[in-house]
Amino acid sequence: MSLISLKTELRQELKLTPQLLQSMEVLQMNSQELLEYLGKLSEENPTLELSDAPDLRSSFAELRQKASWLDAGTFGTTFTHEEGSAMEPGAPDRELDSLSSFLCDQLERKRLSKPLLALSKYLAEMVDEDGYLAQEDLDGLTEMKIPQAMVNQALDLLQSLEPAGVGARDLSECLVLQLNRQKKAVPYAMDIAARFLTELSRKHYGPISKALGITVPEIQAAEKAIAALEPHPGRAFQPAEPTVYARPDVFIVELEGELRVMLNEYYLPRISINGYYSDLARESDDPEARTYLKEKLRQTKWLLESLERRGSTLRRCAQAVLDTQRAFFEGRTTELAPMSLSSLAGILELHSSTVSRAVRDKFLQCRQGTYPLRYFFSRSVGQQGISRQAVKQRLVLHLKDEDPAHPLSDQTLCKLLEQEGIPLARRTVAKYRSELGIGSSTARRARNSMK
């Protein structure tokens, strides 16, 4: 009997190239992060040349003459301290203290293969300030043909790191991850956190008791354990003071009677390949020097391609926002038209995760003010199909005109909105009112009586 056999099999392998990683990283950077990133790369790569671009500054000065409301701080200081100035002695390095840096440091201490380490660090960079990971960012990895098994492995690694609960895709998963690490498990807490958070938040113990076959005291014991968990595992890494300055990434400006999208690239230096080192990469007699310089030249070319792709994608996204929200930008309304990331991705024929990265942490400045780009994405509600932002605008208008002695209840607000063709549940109205920072009718009545 022969012990040797031949067989053919198909196998999918991860090809997470440096170009792809850099392109994704550059796409999600805002203007401030991009400027700092270029400065760091120029120190590490001699073939990358950054030079002053006075013509861009002159162009911006001309633009400001046509639109005086444009941000005068486009060439201002960084978020934390003035360029070139020394940080206060003893002040922490914000970059080293960031959540993503903390996660990457833990990953680098593990003995991981290079592809798995690269993918895990990429996911760590995608975690938001609360410690959560968006499902659409994971879906984007499928678009890049990365094996699902590798994605799952990287996600498990990320969720095994400190702080507990990091890398969760929603609150339920975040709480379950934390409960999994507790040495002494509280009975039924895991099941309730995974399946019945909505009922628990409303104190609806009956459905939980019926589904799990447990008593109300047992539910309350689990509730106490869940309440002690941290719903925002990244909170400890958030800065003590909010950022007070954000440089716009996109302008919507009216020129010659037409609204136009303009990328805020006026702050960037001129980026080019250093001619001296480019020649040296071809002519040097030292093979090691040639190899080193050729690799650096490849990295510079990848960067230039990534920057071009970032600008093109961001411009297309901003143009689609302008086309959809034209009435807002023209000043004809303060209400936004419904628009979602997925619908915009469909219009642009891009994956929703690409659109998500393109608009993430970006700011748009127009005559009405400076807004996060995500502000313009609002799902539709009601029979009229208006956006959530528009519904909140209606709520503000109704509450503005209410009788202070008899504040409008959520039920009354429901009826007023229904008369406008926007039928909503009372709990939905209460949710929107709460998101606006407006108290209940009882709280408003008590506050008004104290005036």
C-alpha positions, 0 to 999 in steps of 0.5 A, a space after each residue: 500500500 503506497 503512503 504517497 498521494 497527490 492532491 489538489 486544493 484551493 487555498 485562500 491566503 492573506 495578501 495584506 500589502 504595505 501599499 494597501 495598509 498605507 492607503 487605508 491609513 491615509 484615507 481615514 486621516 483628517 487634515 491635522 493627522 495627515 500633516 503630522 504623518 507627512 512630517 514623520 515620514 519625511 524624517 524616516 524617508 530621505 527620498 520624500 521631500 517636503 517643501 514650502 508651497 507659498 503659491 497655495 497660501 496665496 491661493 487660499 488668501 484669494 479664496 478668503 477674499 471671495 468667502 470671508 467666512 472661511 476659517 482664518 486658522 487654516 494655517 494655525 497651530 496643532 491641537 495640543 501645542 504650538 509647532 516647535 514649542 516645548 511641551 510642559 514638563 511632566 505633561 503626558 505624550 497624548 500620542 503614546 497615551 492614546 487607546 490605539 497606541 496602547 492596544 498596538 503596544 500589547 499586540 507587539 508584545 505577542 508572538 504573532 505572524 507578520 500578516 496577523 500582527 498587521 491586520 490586528 494593528 489595523 483593527 486597533 487603529 479603527 477602534 473609536 474613542 469609546 473602544 468600539 469597532 464598527 461592523 462596517 469596518 470589518 465588512 470592508 476587510 471582506 471587500 479586500 479578499 481577506 479570509 474570514 478566518 483571519 479576520 475572526 482571529 484578529 478580532 478575537 486577539 483585539 477583544 482579548 486585550 486591555 481594557 476589557 470590552 474593547 473591540 466590541 461591535 455593540 454594547 451587548 457584546 462589550 458587556 459580555 466580553 467583560 463578564 467573560 473575564 470575571 472569575 466569579 460569574 453571576 448567574 444569568 448575567 451573561 444571558 441577560 446582557 447578550 439577549 435582554 438589555 432592552 427589557 432590562 433597561 425598562 425594568 421589564 422583568 417579566 419577559 426575562 423571567 419567562 424566557 430564562 425561567 428565573 425569579 425577579 431577585 435573580 434578575 436583579 442580582 444580574 442587573 446589579 452585576 451588569 450595572 457595575 460594568 464599563 459601557 465605554 471601555 475607551 473612556 480612560 484614554 479620552 483627553 481630560 479637555 475636549 479639542 477646541 480647534 479642528 481644521 476643516 478638511 473640506 470647504 463648500 464655497 459659492 464661486 461665480 454663483 455656484 456652490 463648489 467642493 474644495 479640499 483644504 489642501 492649502 496647509 500641506 507642503 509640496 510633496 515630491 521625490 528627492 532628485 538627488 537620492 533618486 539618482 543615487 538609487 540608480 548610480 550608487 556603487 554600494 549595492 546595500 545603499 541602492 537596495 535601501 534607496 529603491 525601497 524608500 522610493 517605492 514607499 514614496 510612490 505608494 504615498 503619492 498614490 495614496 494621497 491622490 486616492 484620498 483626495 479623489 475619494 474625499 472629493 467625491 464623498 463631499 460632492 455627493 453630500 453637496 448634491 444631496 443637501 443642496 437646499 441646506 447649503 444654499 440656506 433654503 432650509 436648516 433641515 437635512 435630507 435623508 442620507 445614509 453611508 450605504 446609500 452614498 456608497 451605492 451612488 459612488 459605487 464604493 464599499 460602505 466601509 470605504 465611505 466610512 473611512 473617508 468621512 471619519 473624523 473629517 470636518 466640512 466648513 460652509 457658510 452655515 458653520 463647521 460640521 463633522 462630515 458625519 453630521 450630514 448623514 441622517 436616516 429617514 423616518 416618518 411617512 414624509 421620509 424626512 431625516 432624523 435631524 429634521 425631526 429633531 429640528 421640528 421638536 426644537 421648534 415645538 418646544 421653543 414655543 411651549 407654555 413654560 407653566 405647561 410644558 409639552 409632554 412626549 405624548 403631546 409632541 407625538 401628536 404634533 408630529 403626527 399632524 405633520 405626517 411624522 408618526 413616531 412612538 413616544 419612546 422614540 420622541 423621548 430618545 430624540 429629546 434626550 439626545 438634544 439635551 432637553 429634559 422631560 416635561 416634569 423636569 422642565 416644569 420644575 426648572 421653570 417654577 424655580 425661575 
